[in-house]
Amino acid sequence: MPLLRFDLVAGRTPQELTALLDAAHDAVVQAFEVPVGDRYQVVHQHAPGELVVHDTGLGIERTRDVVLLQVTSRPRTRERKERFHALLAEHLERRCGLAPSDLVVSVVENSDADWSFGHGRAQFLTGEL
C-alpha cells in the first residue's frame, strides 16, 4: 500500500521497466514513509495510439515516453503528496531519463476499510496492520 498502476506505450526493455518501478517505489517510501517491503505495482503497456495524454492548456509537450501513473492510497497530507510528486519526477529523470513533462500522476484516496491484503480480512481495521 499504496497501489501504483502505470500506463505507458509498449517498447521499454525489462531493465528500463525495473528502473522505472524501483525509482517510483523509492519516491513512495521517502514521501509517504511506508515500509520498504510494502510494494504494489502494476504495469499496463499499450500499443502506440492506445494511450492518449494531451496537454491541459499548460503548454506541456509529451513524447512517446509518457508515463501515466495512478496511485491508490490511504489519505495523505498535501505536503506529502507534493513531496511525492517532486521526488518521483526527480528520481525518474535522474535514473530513467524520463523528462518531467512526460509524467502525469493522479492520486486516488480511499479508506482503511477499502483494503484487504489476503485471507478475506481488512487488516487495517482488524489491527493486523
Order of alpha helices (4+ residues) and beta strands (2+ residues): beta-alpha-beta-beta-alpha-beta-alpha
